[in-house]
Amino acid sequence: MDWKLVGTGLLLQFIFALLVPKSPYG
């Protein structure tokens, strides 16, 4: 498993949660 890729994906989801209040993550 590519942990760097996994970490990047999680980070992007976290950023989206902050930038898009209406996102499923928010």
N, C-alpha and C positions, 0 to 999 in steps of 0.2 A: 504493500500500500504506500502511496506517495503522501507522506505526512505533510509535506510542504503545500501540496495542492489542497489537501483537506483543510489545513489551517487557513489558507487563503479563502476558501469557500466560506468557512465559518465567519471570518473577518468581514467578508463582503455582506453576508446576511446581517451581521451586527450593524454595519454602517447603514444598510438599507433601512433597518428598523429605526435608526435615528433620523434619517433623512425623509422617510416616508411614513408619517404617523398612521396612515390608513393601511399600511402593509400588514399581512398576517402576523408578522413578528412583533408588531407594536401593540 
